[in-house]
């Protein structure tokens, strides 16, 4: 059996439901696996921050975190559901800003190595929503259902 005949068999109308189900299950498994990986890495980071002696010198990259509070010696960021304190001063940092941080585990907790600000993050999110809305509008105006299939209008 050649690969093209195996794929052709999957694309028949009678197997459409099974193919959809397989794709949805596969996508769900990928989302679950990614969530588990992120949760495990975050739990390790929280453990390292609470017990710096377990992993001294380990670097942590915190991408796109929100600043929760700022004081004279450091700041607190929200990483998913955990608030992490970073020791180090960043000029003009305000609560509510979105930043990416590289920190190292030190005896006192997490020490700041570098920070990158993302001032246009809100605009980027808004433009993404506009694009999603326009795509939906084009789909609704340009396609219709005929015999259980999407076909172009006109």
Secondary structure by P-SEA (a helix, b strand, c coil): ccaaaaaaaaacccaaaaaaaaaaaaaaaaaaaaaaaaaaaaaaaaaaaacccccccbbbbbcccccccccccccccccccbbbbbccccccccccccbbbbbbbccccbbbcccccccaaaaaaaaaaaaaaaaaaaaaaccccccccccccc
